[in-house]
Amino acid sequence: MNSTFPEGLVLPPGISKEAITSIQQDFLQAWQRLSQEATQGHLPALKDRRFAAPAWASSPPHLLMAHLYLLSTEAMQKMVEASDASAELKERLHFSVMQWVEAMSPANFLATNPDAQAAVIDSGGQTLVAGVVNLMGDLQKGRITQSDESQFVVGTNVATSVGSVVFQNKFFQLLQYSPTTPTVFQRPLILVPPCINKFYILDLQPENSFVLDALAQGFTVYLMSWRNPLADDTDGFEKATWDEYLTDGILTALKVTQEISGQSQINALGFCVGGTLLAAGLAVAAAKGENPVASLTLLTSMVDFKETGPLGVFVDEQHASLREQQIGHGGLMSARELGTTFSFLRPNELVWNYVVSNYLKGESPVAFDLLFWNSDSTNLPGPFFTWYFRHTYLENKLSQPNALTCCGVPLDLRKVKVPTYLYGSREDHIVPWHSAFASAAIFPGPNRFVLGASGHIAGVINPPAKHKRHYWVAEQPVNGQTAEQWFAEASQCSGSWWPDWNNWLASHSGERVKASKKLGNKAYPVLEAAPGSYVKVRAV
C-alpha cells in the first residue's frame, strides 16, 4: 500500500496534507503489524465487548476484520480532530462519525458476526426465528425493547411506596407518602421529577427507592407526578406553556405542600429538568417577594446551559425555528422522538447492543426496572418544549439576571437565597458535571456540591445498602472555585452519596415531631391511592 498522495488528490477541507499523511502512516503501520500477527496466528483478542465472545477469537478472519474496523474508527476520529474546524463543528463531526462507525460495526450484521452465526447453527435456526419475531414486535411498538416489560406493572412492583394523591390539576398530581417512622422532621420535602420522564425513577422498587430511603430518615415526602399529554386529549393541554408549568405546576405544588404541612417554608428537590423548572419557579417567587423553601437540592440539573455535552449537536437556530413552526403554537413533542434522541447519545449501549442481542441472536431482554422506566417516557406540550429549547439550550438566558420574563416578572436566579445542595454525576452525558457545578456560581448559597460516580441515572439511584460506587465531596461550601479546583480539593468517599444528603437535609428540616397517620387535610382530601392515575398513562 502506498503512503504517498497522488497528484491532484482533493484533501478533506480543513485538514492539512501533513496531518493526513501522519494519520495514514499510523494506520498503515498498525495494519501491517496486525497482518503479521494474523499470519503468525498471534492476533490478540479484543477487550471491546462487541468482539469479546469466544467466537471472534476462534475465527481469525472475523477477528482481523474487527481489528481493522477499530483502526478505521480511530483514524476517522483523528481526521476530525486534525481539522481546523471550530470546537463546535468538531463536536458535531465527532458525533456524526460516531453514529456512522457504530452503525457499521461488523458485530451488527449476521454475515460478519461469528457469534451470532454460531448461535444460529447451535440452535438449528431457532435464534433466527426468534430474532425475526423480536424485530416484528419492535416494529409494531416503534422502538427497540430494552427490558422484559411484561415483568413490571406501575403500582404493583414499581412505584409501590404507600401514600395518596392529595391534589391534582391539569398539570400534575401531588402525592403525599405515609411516614414510616414514629417521628418526622417538622419541615416536609417535595420532590420535583423531570416532566420528560415518569416520577418513579425515584421510587422504582423497595431496595432502590429514593422515596423510601427519605421516609426512613424521618422526612415527610411529597412528590409531583406530571401529566403525560396525549394526542387525543380534548382540554387544550397540547398548548400548555412554560409559564403555566411554573404557575400551575411548580408554584401550585409548593403552595399546596405548605398548606397541608402547615409549614411556611418547605424543602424542595428537583431532578434533571425538574430541577430547572424548580429553580425558575423559585426565582418567580423571589421576584414577588416570596420565599417558600428553606433549602434547595438540584440533582443532575442545569440552569447554566453553556456546556450541554452531546445534546449540543442538536442545538441551533434552524432546529429551534423548525420546532417552533411545527409545534410552537400547539401539538406534542413525542416521547418516541425524545427517547430515540437520548438513545443515540450512546448508540452502542442503547441501540446496537439490543439489535445484536434481540434480532441477530434471538435473545429476550432480561427484566430490568431502570430500563423499563426508561421506555415509559412522556410527551411534552409543544409550546412548553419550544420555549425551553430556545431560551435555555440555544440562548442560555435562564442563567442571566433579568434576561427572561416569566409569569410577568423578570427572572433572576441569584435571588434564590437558600442553602443549596448540588449533585452531579461524573460520567453524565446529559448534564455534564461541570454544568451541574456551574450552578454554584449562580445561587448565593451556601452551596454544597457532591460529585457521584457513574452516569445521569445510575449515579443518582445508588442506594447505600448496595455498597456500590463512590462520590467526591469537599467539607467547605463552594466558594468561587472552578470545577477543577473544587475536584482537586475534594475527598473521595466510598458508597452512596445519599447519607451525605440525608445529613445535610436534616440540618434544614427543623425539630422532630410525632408522625401523623392522616394524609392531606380538610381542604385537600385524599383523592386516590399512590402512585395515582397520571403516572399510568403511557405515551403511544
Legacy VTK file of the C-alpha trace (Angstrom):
# vtk DataFile Version 3.0
C-alpha trace
ASCII
DATASET POLYDATA
POINTS 540 float
0.000 0.000 0.000
1.368 3.407 -0.968
1.532 6.009 1.822
2.044 8.968 -0.531
-0.695 11.099 -2.074
-1.204 11.060 -5.860
-1.092 14.348 -7.714
-4.441 16.108 -7.875
-5.928 14.350 -4.844
-8.517 16.586 -3.186
-7.990 16.538 0.589
-10.867 16.850 3.066
-11.469 20.562 3.761
-9.699 21.974 6.798
-7.137 19.146 7.072
-3.533 19.629 6.004
-1.682 17.181 3.762
0.808 16.655 6.577
-1.931 15.659 9.039
-3.469 13.223 6.577
-0.056 11.727 5.850
0.616 11.232 9.574
-2.764 9.587 10.160
-2.319 7.374 7.109
1.149 6.274 8.170
-0.046 5.440 11.697
-2.882 3.415 10.196
-0.621 1.533 7.784
1.924 0.715 10.476
-0.777 -0.641 12.777
-2.349 -2.595 9.910
0.978 -4.130 8.905
1.629 -5.171 12.499
-1.791 -6.788 12.743
-1.350 -8.550 9.403
1.901 -10.054 10.607
0.321 -11.156 13.871
-2.593 -12.702 11.970
-0.205 -14.572 9.659
1.671 -15.915 12.677
-1.562 -16.866 14.432
-0.950 -14.450 17.294
-3.665 -11.868 16.654
-4.668 -10.524 20.083
-8.220 -10.866 21.356
-10.183 -7.650 21.776
-11.485 -6.250 25.047
-14.247 -4.330 23.273
-17.351 -6.202 24.435
-18.806 -6.238 20.922
-15.977 -8.581 19.908
-15.225 -10.284 23.230
-17.213 -13.510 22.672
-15.049 -16.642 22.081
-16.408 -16.969 18.536
-14.477 -13.883 17.477
-11.166 -15.121 18.893
-11.645 -18.544 17.286
-12.252 -17.065 13.825
-9.090 -15.237 12.660
-10.749 -13.625 9.591
-13.531 -12.156 11.723
-11.119 -11.068 14.423
-8.906 -9.362 11.845
-11.986 -7.618 10.454
-12.863 -6.348 13.937
-9.308 -5.032 14.416
-9.450 -3.275 11.053
-12.805 -1.753 11.956
-11.428 -0.328 15.218
-8.339 1.015 13.434
-10.542 2.715 10.847
-12.738 4.199 13.564
-9.702 5.655 15.297
-8.364 7.091 12.038
-11.668 8.793 11.217
-11.866 10.451 14.614
-8.235 11.567 14.266
-9.123 13.204 10.973
-11.872 15.186 12.648
-9.518 16.247 15.422
-6.825 17.266 12.928
-9.165 19.590 11.046
-9.146 23.329 11.645
-12.891 23.360 12.294
-14.273 25.285 15.252
-14.725 23.446 18.548
-18.499 23.428 17.991
-18.188 21.971 14.498
-15.659 19.391 15.681
-18.113 18.236 18.313
-20.773 17.757 15.652
-18.352 15.960 13.360
-17.229 13.630 16.151
-20.895 12.883 16.888
-21.681 12.202 13.228
-18.661 9.968 12.789
-19.592 8.086 15.976
-23.091 7.435 14.635
-21.749 6.152 11.343
-18.945 3.949 12.625
-21.004 2.399 15.415
-23.773 1.593 12.941
-21.209 -0.036 10.633
-19.665 -2.301 13.278
-19.239 -5.847 11.910
-20.954 -7.047 15.092
-24.223 -5.537 13.825
-24.612 -7.826 10.805
-25.278 -11.539 10.721
-22.915 -12.023 7.766
-19.969 -10.583 9.739
-20.774 -11.651 13.312
-19.384 -15.142 14.054
-21.021 -15.203 17.489
-24.488 -14.707 16.004
-23.700 -17.251 13.260
-22.689 -19.829 15.864
-25.941 -19.225 17.754
-27.954 -19.896 14.579
-26.096 -23.153 13.939
-26.207 -24.357 17.542
-29.939 -23.683 17.821
-30.837 -25.231 14.490
-32.048 -21.866 13.232
-34.278 -21.116 16.218
-32.377 -17.946 17.174
-33.002 -16.615 13.676
-36.729 -17.265 14.020
-36.805 -15.684 17.469
-34.888 -12.686 16.160
-37.429 -12.077 13.425
-40.249 -12.333 15.969
-38.469 -9.814 18.202
-37.920 -7.485 15.254
-41.565 -7.601 14.171
-42.705 -6.916 17.715
-40.434 -3.889 17.986
-41.566 -2.577 14.606
-45.111 -2.603 15.953
-44.002 -0.759 19.087
-41.925 1.713 17.113
-38.928 1.286 19.418
-36.303 -1.229 20.493
-37.203 -3.335 23.522
-34.502 -2.982 26.174
-36.135 -4.877 29.047
-38.733 -7.572 29.631
-41.537 -5.075 30.143
-44.077 -7.784 30.961
-42.457 -8.202 34.376
-43.322 -4.704 35.608
-46.614 -3.023 36.416
-46.666 0.533 37.756
-48.198 0.480 41.217
-47.711 -3.277 41.577
-43.957 -3.866 41.608
-42.599 -0.419 40.702
-43.784 2.843 42.288
-45.158 0.959 45.277
-44.402 3.283 48.201
-47.552 3.794 50.272
-49.234 7.158 50.011
-52.088 9.102 48.456
-52.863 11.685 45.835
-53.893 14.787 47.796
-54.192 17.279 44.941
-54.456 17.313 41.177
-54.960 19.770 38.355
-54.401 19.728 34.609
-50.623 19.618 35.056
-49.821 17.217 37.882
-50.947 15.082 40.769
-49.392 15.718 44.176
-48.542 12.575 46.117
-48.052 12.539 49.870
-46.361 9.427 51.231
-47.202 7.752 54.509
-44.496 8.147 57.164
-42.546 5.027 58.091
-41.014 6.328 61.341
-42.665 7.210 64.678
-41.367 10.774 64.465
-40.707 13.018 61.482
-38.993 16.317 60.827
-41.314 19.320 61.008
-40.362 20.645 57.595
-41.500 18.416 54.708
-39.704 17.652 51.463
-41.215 17.983 47.994
-39.657 16.113 45.064
-39.913 17.572 41.545
-39.005 14.908 38.966
-38.426 15.671 35.281
-41.596 16.125 33.234
-39.832 14.374 30.366
-39.985 11.068 32.295
-42.202 9.394 34.889
-41.556 10.156 38.560
-40.966 6.577 39.621
-37.280 6.699 38.803
-37.269 7.963 42.404
-39.425 5.038 43.563
-38.506 2.019 41.470
-38.544 -0.936 43.881
-38.154 -1.035 47.676
-34.447 -1.852 47.543
-33.580 1.150 45.325
-36.297 3.666 46.149
-35.095 7.192 46.873
-38.557 7.926 48.306
-38.428 5.042 50.782
-34.939 5.973 51.896
-36.022 9.556 52.576
-39.042 8.316 54.524
-36.790 6.052 56.569
-34.737 9.083 57.621
-37.864 10.742 59.007
-38.636 13.147 56.166
-42.259 13.720 55.180
-42.215 13.321 51.415
-44.448 14.931 48.808
-43.907 14.319 45.103
-45.169 15.788 41.838
-46.449 13.322 39.236
-46.533 15.210 35.942
-49.296 14.607 33.437
-48.443 12.770 30.223
-50.287 14.599 27.402
-51.732 12.509 24.584
-52.671 13.406 21.032
-56.377 12.732 21.665
-56.661 14.966 24.753
-59.514 17.451 24.342
-58.727 20.074 27.005
-56.059 22.006 25.094
-53.128 20.713 27.119
-51.021 20.453 23.970
-50.886 24.282 24.096
-49.502 24.432 27.658
-46.664 26.918 28.088
-43.528 27.205 30.181
-45.160 29.871 32.341
-48.120 27.606 33.029
-45.782 24.814 34.099
-44.329 27.274 36.615
-47.590 28.743 37.934
-49.967 25.769 37.713
-47.170 23.270 38.288
-44.227 24.267 40.469
-45.692 27.171 42.436
-49.010 25.428 42.986
-47.268 22.291 44.265
-45.194 24.337 46.703
-48.276 26.189 47.952
-50.341 23.037 48.479
-47.466 21.334 50.315
-47.114 24.369 52.589
-50.822 24.386 53.351
-51.127 20.659 54.065
-47.992 20.582 56.224
-48.733 23.863 57.995
-45.151 24.981 57.332
-44.415 28.423 55.903
-41.234 27.050 54.346
-40.540 23.580 52.970
-37.518 21.791 51.492
-37.515 21.207 47.739
-35.587 18.846 45.451
-35.513 18.916 41.659
-34.122 16.198 39.397
-32.857 16.963 35.866
-35.427 19.134 34.011
-37.443 19.103 37.232
-34.565 20.985 38.845
-34.517 23.558 36.052
-38.264 24.108 36.444
-37.992 24.269 40.232
-35.186 26.844 40.100
-37.170 29.012 37.666
-40.294 28.737 39.814
-38.390 29.796 42.922
-36.949 32.769 41.020
-40.506 33.810 40.106
-41.497 33.538 43.776
-38.435 35.550 44.838
-39.274 38.294 42.358
-42.680 38.554 44.042
-41.126 38.743 47.477
-41.987 35.153 48.422
-39.620 32.571 49.937
-41.439 29.230 50.013
-38.404 26.984 50.568
-35.813 26.700 53.319
-33.393 24.644 51.218
-32.943 23.599 47.615
-31.498 20.388 46.195
-30.706 20.028 42.495
-29.772 16.580 41.162
-28.076 16.476 37.724
-29.801 19.731 36.808
-28.702 22.595 34.591
-29.516 26.256 34.956
-26.386 27.359 33.077
-26.548 25.790 29.604
-23.185 26.958 28.341
-21.872 23.382 28.140
-24.610 20.924 27.216
-22.497 17.923 26.261
-23.537 15.671 23.343
-27.022 17.203 23.243
-25.397 20.376 21.945
-25.126 18.845 18.461
-28.894 19.232 18.110
-28.943 22.872 19.189
-29.001 25.605 16.568
-31.297 28.345 15.308
-32.521 26.255 12.394
-33.676 23.433 14.669
-35.300 25.848 17.129
-37.176 27.666 14.365
-38.338 24.415 12.789
-39.743 23.157 16.078
-41.469 26.475 16.696
-43.127 26.261 13.296
-44.190 22.659 13.863
-45.417 22.671 17.475
-44.744 26.117 18.927
-48.434 27.019 18.974
-49.795 23.598 19.833
-49.039 19.941 19.359
-46.741 17.469 21.070
-43.062 16.733 21.230
-43.412 12.975 21.230
-41.923 10.623 23.781
-40.814 8.364 20.953
-38.721 11.081 19.320
-37.265 12.229 22.622
-36.420 8.647 23.561
-34.723 7.997 20.229
-32.642 11.158 20.618
-31.420 10.163 24.069
-30.692 6.588 22.966
-28.477 7.760 20.108
-26.381 9.788 22.517
-24.999 6.367 23.498
-25.834 4.250 20.425
-23.540 1.346 21.195
-25.106 0.739 24.612
-28.720 1.731 23.984
-29.275 0.820 20.323
-26.867 -1.556 18.597
-26.314 -3.696 21.663
-30.012 -4.637 21.505
-30.029 -5.001 17.730
-27.401 -7.713 18.126
-28.902 -9.485 21.132
-32.612 -9.173 20.227
-32.516 -9.653 16.456
-29.280 -11.372 15.427
-29.108 -13.743 18.401
-32.834 -14.013 19.138
-32.399 -13.335 22.843
-35.135 -11.942 25.058
-34.196 -8.901 27.136
-33.962 -9.501 30.874
-36.259 -7.729 33.333
-34.564 -4.512 34.456
-36.585 -1.896 36.316
-34.460 1.073 35.246
-34.749 0.201 31.544
-38.487 -0.422 31.941
-38.764 3.108 33.335
-36.589 4.416 30.508
-39.058 3.062 27.951
-42.021 4.640 29.758
-41.307 8.252 28.811
-43.736 11.114 28.271
-44.863 13.528 25.595
-44.403 17.258 26.106
-46.673 20.139 25.060
-45.140 21.850 22.035
-45.172 25.457 23.336
-43.521 24.345 26.584
-40.815 22.395 24.759
-40.006 25.088 22.194
-39.735 27.810 24.864
-37.446 25.615 26.928
-35.297 24.632 23.934
-34.779 28.188 22.726
-34.298 30.065 25.988
-32.103 27.504 27.739
-30.206 25.287 25.292
-29.938 27.780 22.440
-29.738 31.184 24.136
-28.757 30.235 27.716
-30.815 33.094 29.123
-32.021 31.382 32.287
-28.620 31.891 33.897
-28.503 35.604 33.004
-30.077 38.015 35.514
-33.296 39.579 34.207
-32.754 38.255 30.662
-36.130 36.491 30.764
-39.580 37.452 31.932
-41.634 34.589 33.298
-45.108 34.824 34.814
-44.943 38.589 34.430
-41.728 39.170 36.411
-38.028 39.350 35.475
-36.149 36.180 36.343
-33.003 36.295 38.471
-31.844 33.002 39.969
-29.455 34.902 42.221
-32.443 35.983 44.292
-32.997 32.357 45.377
-31.036 32.819 48.583
-31.239 29.478 50.382
-28.768 26.729 51.313
-28.354 24.633 48.185
-27.165 21.056 47.646
-25.901 20.467 44.109
-25.256 16.972 42.793
-23.599 15.966 39.514
-22.607 12.591 38.052
-19.070 12.328 36.732
-19.969 10.322 33.601
-23.253 12.106 32.879
-23.774 12.516 29.122
-26.984 14.562 29.517
-25.957 17.045 32.218
-22.132 17.248 32.203
-20.936 17.545 35.781
-19.153 20.829 35.036
-22.558 22.249 34.063
-24.120 20.977 37.275
-21.238 22.590 39.171
-21.778 25.899 37.323
-24.948 26.418 39.366
-22.731 27.164 42.376
-21.669 30.429 40.723
-25.315 31.456 40.314
-27.070 30.582 43.566
-25.840 32.624 46.578
-25.919 29.523 48.746
-24.172 28.426 50.856
-23.683 25.693 48.262
-22.570 22.110 48.866
-21.516 20.261 45.733
-21.249 16.478 45.564
-19.961 14.531 42.571
-21.072 10.930 42.185
-19.570 8.197 40.065
-21.378 6.780 37.014
-23.967 8.449 34.826
-27.134 10.521 34.746
-29.411 7.909 36.314
-27.188 5.212 37.824
-25.200 7.844 39.690
-28.329 9.244 41.312
-30.125 5.985 42.051
-27.409 4.453 44.204
-28.897 3.128 47.457
-26.473 2.758 50.390
-27.329 -0.881 51.044
-25.749 -1.971 47.771
-22.338 -0.518 48.733
-21.661 0.457 45.128
-19.645 3.230 43.540
-18.264 6.289 45.296
-18.533 10.066 45.386
-16.424 13.168 45.950
-17.189 15.948 48.410
-15.401 18.940 49.937
-16.314 19.755 53.521
-16.305 23.507 52.961
-19.043 25.144 50.846
-18.178 26.038 47.274
-16.615 29.480 47.383
-15.582 30.764 43.975
-13.583 27.697 42.882
-13.613 26.379 39.362
-14.820 22.818 38.894
-11.213 21.633 38.550
-10.134 23.475 41.698
-13.042 22.010 43.627
-12.218 18.493 42.433
-8.579 18.900 43.463
-9.711 19.801 46.979
-12.462 17.168 47.254
-12.141 13.830 49.038
-13.283 10.538 47.569
-15.748 8.574 49.717
-16.897 5.019 49.095
-20.521 4.039 48.646
-23.635 6.115 48.114
-23.912 9.889 48.428
-27.445 9.537 49.894
-26.303 9.563 53.579
-24.364 12.773 52.957
-27.501 14.411 51.573
-29.650 12.999 54.388
-27.384 14.623 56.979
-27.361 17.915 55.111
-31.151 17.965 54.679
-31.759 17.077 58.343
-29.942 20.266 59.341
-32.536 22.277 57.403
-35.634 20.359 58.465
-36.399 21.584 61.990
-37.272 19.522 65.044
-38.718 16.028 65.030
-42.379 15.659 65.961
-44.812 12.770 66.206
-45.746 11.442 62.780
-49.358 11.881 61.695
-51.119 8.941 60.104
-53.521 11.209 58.269
-52.652 12.311 54.743
-53.930 15.527 53.200
-56.308 17.741 55.185
-59.845 19.096 55.014
-59.017 21.436 52.161
-57.020 18.772 50.319
-58.622 15.380 50.933
-57.250 12.092 49.660
-58.281 11.579 46.028
-56.815 8.148 45.318
-54.005 5.865 46.409
-50.439 6.375 45.236
-48.988 6.177 42.654
-52.085 7.858 41.206
-53.570 7.696 37.734
-51.390 10.225 35.858
-48.290 8.038 36.033
-50.142 5.097 34.476
-50.882 6.949 31.232
-48.469 5.646 28.588
-47.378 7.543 25.511
-48.227 5.733 22.290
LINES 1 541
540 0 1 2 3 4 5 6 7 8 9 10 11 12 13 14 15 16 17 18 19 20 21 22 23 24 25 26 27 28 29 30 31 32 33 34 35 36 37 38 39 40 41 42 43 44 45 46 47 48 49 50 51 52 53 54 55 56 57 58 59 60 61 62 63 64 65 66 67 68 69 70 71 72 73 74 75 76 77 78 79 80 81 82 83 84 85 86 87 88 89 90 91 92 93 94 95 96 97 98 99 100 101 102 103 104 105 106 107 108 109 110 111 112 113 114 115 116 117 118 119 120 121 122 123 124 125 126 127 128 129 130 131 132 133 134 135 136 137 138 139 140 141 142 143 144 145 146 147 148 149 150 151 152 153 154 155 156 157 158 159 160 161 162 163 164 165 166 167 168 169 170 171 172 173 174 175 176 177 178 179 180 181 182 183 184 185 186 187 188 189 190 191 192 193 194 195 196 197 198 199 200 201 202 203 204 205 206 207 208 209 210 211 212 213 214 215 216 217 218 219 220 221 222 223 224 225 226 227 228 229 230 231 232 233 234 235 236 237 238 239 240 241 242 243 244 245 246 247 248 249 250 251 252 253 254 255 256 257 258 259 260 261 262 263 264 265 266 267 268 269 270 271 272 273 274 275 276 277 278 279 280 281 282 283 284 285 286 287 288 289 290 291 292 293 294 295 296 297 298 299 300 301 302 303 304 305 306 307 308 309 310 311 312 313 314 315 316 317 318 319 320 321 322 323 324 325 326 327 328 329 330 331 332 333 334 335 336 337 338 339 340 341 342 343 344 345 346 347 348 349 350 351 352 353 354 355 356 357 358 359 360 361 362 363 364 365 366 367 368 369 370 371 372 373 374 375 376 377 378 379 380 381 382 383 384 385 386 387 388 389 390 391 392 393 394 395 396 397 398 399 400 401 402 403 404 405 406 407 408 409 410 411 412 413 414 415 416 417 418 419 420 421 422 423 424 425 426 427 428 429 430 431 432 433 434 435 436 437 438 439 440 441 442 443 444 445 446 447 448 449 450 451 452 453 454 455 456 457 458 459 460 461 462 463 464 465 466 467 468 469 470 471 472 473 474 475 476 477 478 479 480 481 482 483 484 485 486 487 488 489 490 491 492 493 494 495 496 497 498 499 500 501 502 503 504 505 506 507 508 509 510 511 512 513 514 515 516 517 518 519 520 521 522 523 524 525 526 527 528 529 530 531 532 533 534 535 536 537 538 539
